[in-house]
C-alpha cells in the first residue's frame, strides 16, 4: 500500500486531527491502522461517494448486504445487529477520533470530514488483497 502522491512526486498528507506527523496529516501508521479493517474500508468508500451526512443505519445496511453477499431483504436481523454493534462501538468512533468523519452516536448521524478523501485515495491506489 502506498500513500497518495502529488503531481511533483512528493507524498501527500492525509489531513486529519494532527494525531500524526508534523504537517497535521495522519501518519502512515495511523493510515494503515484505519485501513486494516474491512468494515472501516466500507465506511470510507461509502462516505467518499456521498454528499453530506448519512445515517448510521444506512451504513449498517450497506455493509450487512455486502458481507452476506445477499439482497437487502435476505439479510437477517442478527447479521445487521452484528454490524451495528461493531460500527457503533469500534469503527465509527475510531474514524471520528482520526477526523475521518463526524459521528453523533446519540442521533446516529455520520458526516465525512477531510481525512476521508485522503483515506479513500489510498484505497483507490491499492490493489485488493
Backbone as CSV, one residue per row, in Angstrom:
resi,resn,N_x,N_y,N_z,CA_x,CA_y,CA_z,C_x,C_y,C_z
1,UNK,0.850,-1.155,0.000,0.000,0.000,0.000,0.899,1.222,0.000
2,UNK,0.551,2.211,-0.789,1.341,3.423,-0.846,0.504,4.619,-0.456
3,UNK,1.179,5.645,0.047,0.491,6.885,0.379,0.185,7.626,-0.909
4,UNK,-0.824,8.489,-0.923,-1.117,9.261,-2.113,0.077,10.146,-2.468
5,UNK,0.291,10.357,-3.746,1.436,11.123,-4.205,0.941,12.311,-5.020
6,UNK,1.540,13.486,-4.760,1.199,14.696,-5.509,1.832,14.631,-6.889
7,UNK,1.457,15.553,-7.762,1.998,15.563,-9.119,3.510,15.730,-9.135
8,UNK,4.059,16.388,-8.121,5.517,16.568,-8.090,6.236,15.356,-7.506
9,UNK,5.511,14.310,-7.173,6.109,13.075,-6.690,6.251,12.988,-5.183
10,UNK,5.961,14.061,-4.469,6.064,14.035,-3.012,4.820,13.394,-2.415
11,UNK,4.962,12.684,-1.273,3.783,12.113,-0.613,2.840,13.215,-0.156
12,UNK,1.540,12.984,-0.343,0.528,13.942,0.095,0.100,13.573,1.506
13,UNK,-0.016,14.566,2.390,-0.517,14.249,3.725,-1.992,13.888,3.660
14,UNK,-2.401,13.028,4.529,-3.810,12.695,4.660,-4.278,13.493,5.857
15,UNK,-4.975,14.577,5.583,-5.296,15.529,6.640,-6.253,14.937,7.631
16,UNK,-5.938,15.214,8.861,-6.753,14.734,9.963,-6.620,15.676,11.130
17,UNK,-6.543,15.145,12.307,-6.592,15.931,13.522,-5.241,16.385,14.017
18,UNK,-4.160,16.012,13.341,-2.856,16.329,13.860,-2.345,15.237,14.770
19,UNK,-2.984,14.096,14.791,-2.547,12.984,15.619,-1.454,12.184,14.930
20,UNK,-0.881,12.746,13.903,0.124,12.030,13.135,1.393,12.828,13.004
21,UNK,1.741,13.176,11.793,3.009,13.836,11.569,2.901,15.348,11.735
22,UNK,4.043,16.025,11.577,4.163,17.446,11.895,3.275,18.347,11.044
23,UNK,2.905,17.943,9.829,2.100,18.820,8.979,0.598,18.709,9.259
24,UNK,0.214,17.991,10.296,-1.186,17.898,10.653,-1.926,16.764,9.982
25,UNK,-1.262,15.988,9.142,-1.889,14.850,8.497,-1.745,13.604,9.349
26,UNK,-2.393,12.550,8.933,-2.269,11.278,9.628,-0.936,10.638,9.272
27,UNK,-0.309,10.013,10.250,0.923,9.291,9.976,0.605,8.059,9.135
28,UNK,1.599,7.527,8.479,1.403,6.323,7.673,0.931,5.169,8.549
29,UNK,1.461,5.072,9.760,0.993,4.021,10.680,-0.480,4.194,11.015
30,UNK,-0.916,5.442,11.212,-2.332,5.690,11.508,-3.205,5.307,10.316
31,UNK,-2.737,5.625,9.117,-3.482,5.266,7.902,-3.608,3.755,7.799
32,UNK,-2.487,3.052,7.969,-2.531,1.584,7.902,-3.489,1.025,8.946
33,UNK,-3.446,1.580,10.144,-4.317,1.088,11.207,-5.796,1.291,10.841
34,UNK,-6.122,2.467,10.327,-7.513,2.735,9.957,-7.986,1.854,8.811
35,UNK,-7.086,1.542,7.888,-7.472,0.769,6.702,-7.364,-0.741,6.888
36,UNK,-6.894,-1.180,8.038,-6.688,-2.621,8.215,-7.987,-3.409,8.376
37,UNK,-9.083,-2.719,8.656,-10.349,-3.410,8.876,-11.292,-3.211,7.688
38,UNK,-11.856,-4.286,7.202,-12.736,-4.241,6.033,-13.972,-3.363,6.268
39,UNK,-14.536,-3.415,7.466,-15.722,-2.591,7.734,-15.371,-1.108,7.678
40,UNK,-14.217,-0.727,8.206,-13.816,0.679,8.107,-13.578,1.063,6.653
41,UNK,-13.029,0.143,5.855,-12.824,0.438,4.433,-14.166,0.641,3.735
42,UNK,-15.167,-0.156,4.086,-16.523,0.038,3.529,-17.044,1.430,3.870
43,UNK,-16.899,1.827,5.134,-17.381,3.136,5.575,-16.681,4.247,4.795
44,UNK,-15.363,4.146,4.665,-14.580,5.165,3.951,-15.035,5.281,2.509
45,UNK,-15.174,4.163,1.821,-15.611,4.186,0.420,-17.009,4.790,0.286
46,UNK,-17.895,4.397,1.184,-19.266,4.896,1.127,-19.313,6.411,1.343
47,UNK,-18.631,6.886,2.375,-18.660,8.315,2.680,-17.970,9.148,1.606
48,UNK,-16.995,8.580,0.936,-16.318,9.307,-0.140,-17.250,9.508,-1.337
49,UNK,-18.288,8.681,-1.447,-19.205,8.738,-2.587,-20.500,9.503,-2.319
50,UNK,-20.714,9.931,-1.075,-21.963,10.622,-0.757,-21.703,12.103,-0.509
51,UNK,-22.731,12.888,-0.708,-22.663,14.315,-0.389,-23.382,14.534,0.928
52,UNK,-22.693,15.086,1.887,-23.320,15.391,3.163,-23.353,14.201,4.098
53,UNK,-24.210,14.295,5.085,-24.271,13.262,6.108,-25.219,12.133,5.725
54,UNK,-25.019,11.003,6.380,-25.865,9.824,6.206,-26.188,9.284,7.590
55,UNK,-27.098,8.352,7.652,-27.393,7.740,8.945,-26.514,6.512,9.148
56,UNK,-26.285,6.213,10.394,-25.547,5.002,10.751,-26.273,3.785,10.178
57,UNK,-27.604,3.804,10.197,-28.373,2.662,9.701,-28.165,2.422,8.207
58,UNK,-27.983,3.500,7.428,-27.685,3.337,6.001,-26.371,2.589,5.808
59,UNK,-25.380,2.962,6.602,-24.069,2.311,6.503,-24.165,0.868,6.962
60,UNK,-24.875,0.630,8.062,-25.061,-0.735,8.573,-25.678,-1.612,7.497
61,UNK,-26.730,-1.118,6.872,-27.432,-1.893,5.845,-26.503,-2.236,4.685
62,UNK,-25.761,-1.252,4.229,-24.858,-1.451,3.089,-23.793,-2.510,3.405
63,UNK,-23.207,-2.424,4.598,-22.162,-3.376,4.980,-22.745,-4.765,5.202
64,UNK,-23.892,-4.853,5.845,-24.522,-6.164,6.088,-24.837,-6.867,4.780
65,UNK,-25.330,-6.123,3.797,-25.625,-6.705,2.490,-24.330,-7.181,1.823
66,UNK,-23.283,-6.370,1.869,-22.005,-6.738,1.241,-21.380,-7.956,1.915
67,UNK,-21.408,-8.000,3.238,-20.791,-9.110,3.959,-21.530,-10.423,3.766
68,UNK,-22.820,-10.349,3.551,-23.623,-11.557,3.385,-23.857,-11.907,1.926
69,UNK,-23.297,-11.091,1.038,-23.411,-11.332,-0.405,-24.838,-11.718,-0.766
70,UNK,-25.760,-10.867,-0.329,-27.171,-11.181,-0.458,-27.960,-9.925,-0.805
71,UNK,-29.192,-10.110,-1.156,-30.098,-8.992,-1.368,-30.501,-8.431,-0.006
72,UNK,-30.862,-7.174,0.023,-31.192,-6.491,1.267,-32.265,-7.230,2.071
73,UNK,-33.287,-7.716,1.392,-34.386,-8.367,2.111,-34.014,-9.745,2.671
74,UNK,-32.877,-10.301,2.247,-32.467,-11.614,2.727,-31.437,-11.563,3.848
75,UNK,-31.024,-10.370,4.261,-30.051,-10.239,5.343,-30.794,-10.323,6.669
76,UNK,-30.342,-11.206,7.544,-31.025,-11.411,8.826,-30.824,-10.226,9.766
77,UNK,-31.738,-10.093,10.691,-31.621,-9.022,11.682,-30.398,-9.253,12.568
78,UNK,-30.035,-10.501,12.769,-28.849,-10.818,13.566,-27.573,-10.341,12.849
79,UNK,-27.513,-10.516,11.546,-26.357,-10.045,10.776,-26.272,-8.521,10.832
80,UNK,-27.416,-7.863,10.710,-27.446,-6.399,10.809,-27.002,-5.949,12.188
81,UNK,-27.443,-6.635,13.208,-27.097,-6.284,14.595,-25.598,-6.395,14.838
82,UNK,-24.964,-7.450,14.310,-23.508,-7.620,14.477,-22.759,-6.448,13.859
83,UNK,-23.173,-6.027,12.674,-22.540,-4.894,12.004,-22.788,-3.619,12.804
84,UNK,-24.024,-3.418,13.242,-24.383,-2.222,14.014,-23.500,-2.088,15.254
85,UNK,-23.392,-3.151,16.032,-22.634,-3.100,17.283,-21.167,-2.766,17.011
86,UNK,-20.579,-3.421,16.026,-19.166,-3.170,15.709,-18.950,-1.734,15.218
87,UNK,-19.842,-1.244,14.365,-19.696,0.127,13.871,-19.879,1.127,15.011
88,UNK,-20.914,0.946,15.794,-21.242,1.895,16.857,-20.163,1.926,17.953
89,UNK,-19.657,0.769,18.341,-18.726,0.701,19.457,-17.260,0.862,19.056
90,UNK,-16.905,0.488,17.829,-15.485,0.456,17.467,-15.165,1.341,16.268
91,UNK,-15.717,1.004,15.121,-15.229,1.564,13.860,-15.586,3.028,13.637
92,UNK,-16.815,3.436,13.884,-17.172,4.837,13.692,-16.455,5.743,14.697
93,UNK,-16.364,5.376,15.990,-15.585,6.206,16.911,-14.104,6.303,16.525
94,UNK,-13.536,5.217,16.041,-12.125,5.230,15.634,-11.915,6.186,14.460
95,UNK,-12.787,6.155,13.473,-12.688,7.077,12.343,-12.988,8.513,12.776
96,UNK,-13.880,8.681,13.734,-14.183,10.002,14.275,-12.953,10.575,14.984
97,UNK,-12.294,9.776,15.789,-11.097,10.223,16.506,-9.972,10.627,15.560
98,UNK,-9.935,10.038,14.382,-8.895,10.352,13.389,-9.336,11.483,12.459
99,UNK,-10.481,12.104,12.727,-11.052,13.169,11.906,-11.419,12.702,10.503
100,UNK,-11.677,11.416,10.341,-12.152,10.911,9.066,-13.623,11.191,8.873
101,UNK,-14.337,11.252,9.982,-15.763,11.523,9.941,-16.190,12.133,11.257
102,UNK,-17.400,12.642,11.255,-18.013,13.130,12.482,-19.158,12.190,12.785
103,UNK,-19.137,11.608,13.982,-20.152,10.630,14.351,-20.907,11.126,15.572
104,UNK,-22.212,11.262,15.422,-23.083,11.601,16.535,-23.815,10.359,16.980
105,UNK,-23.242,9.594,17.927,-23.845,8.304,18.301,-25.264,8.413,18.834
106,UNK,-25.583,9.523,19.494,-26.933,9.657,20.042,-27.979,9.829,18.952
107,UNK,-27.622,10.471,17.834,-28.557,10.672,16.724,-28.324,9.681,15.585
108,UNK,-27.177,9.019,15.587,-26.884,8.066,14.525,-26.529,8.718,13.207
109,UNK,-25.980,9.937,13.257,-25.625,10.666,12.043,-24.122,10.587,11.821
110,UNK,-23.736,10.332,10.583,-22.330,10.219,10.204,-22.082,11.189,9.055
111,UNK,-21.057,12.035,9.213,-20.719,13.002,8.173,-19.231,12.899,7.858
112,UNK,-18.869,12.893,6.579,-17.456,12.814,6.221,-16.702,14.081,6.616
113,UNK,-15.418,13.899,6.932,-14.509,15.015,7.194,-13.348,14.922,6.214
114,UNK,-12.417,15.834,6.347,-11.332,15.979,5.366,-10.497,14.713,5.171
115,UNK,-10.224,13.950,6.220,-9.346,12.781,6.085,-9.972,11.668,5.244
116,UNK,-11.292,11.647,5.090,-11.953,10.595,4.306,-11.442,10.596,2.876
117,UNK,-11.302,11.765,2.280,-10.830,11.844,0.894,-9.443,11.236,0.748
118,UNK,-8.537,11.565,1.666,-7.189,11.019,1.607,-7.161,9.517,1.827
119,UNK,-7.942,9.044,2.787,-8.008,7.602,3.036,-8.579,6.882,1.824
120,UNK,-9.588,7.460,1.202,-10.175,6.845,0.017,-9.176,6.840,-1.147
121,UNK,-8.368,7.894,-1.264,-7.335,7.906,-2.329,-6.354,6.753,-2.134
122,UNK,-5.991,6.482,-0.900,-5.097,5.352,-0.627,-5.779,4.059,-1.060
123,UNK,-7.055,3.879,-0.710,-7.787,2.680,-1.118,-7.852,2.547,-2.648
124,UNK,-8.102,3.657,-3.323,-8.202,3.627,-4.787,-6.873,3.280,-5.457
125,UNK,-5.775,3.601,-4.790,-4.446,3.376,-5.376,-3.813,2.060,-4.936
126,UNK,-4.584,1.200,-4.313,-4.073,-0.104,-3.886,-4.876,-1.196,-4.562
127,UNK,-4.259,-2.322,-4.703,-4.972,-3.455,-5.278,-5.544,-4.301,-4.153
128,UNK,-6.693,-4.915,-4.351,-7.287,-5.753,-3.309,-6.392,-6.937,-3.007
129,UNK,-6.408,-7.318,-1.730,-5.578,-8.453,-1.295,-6.168,-9.766,-1.723
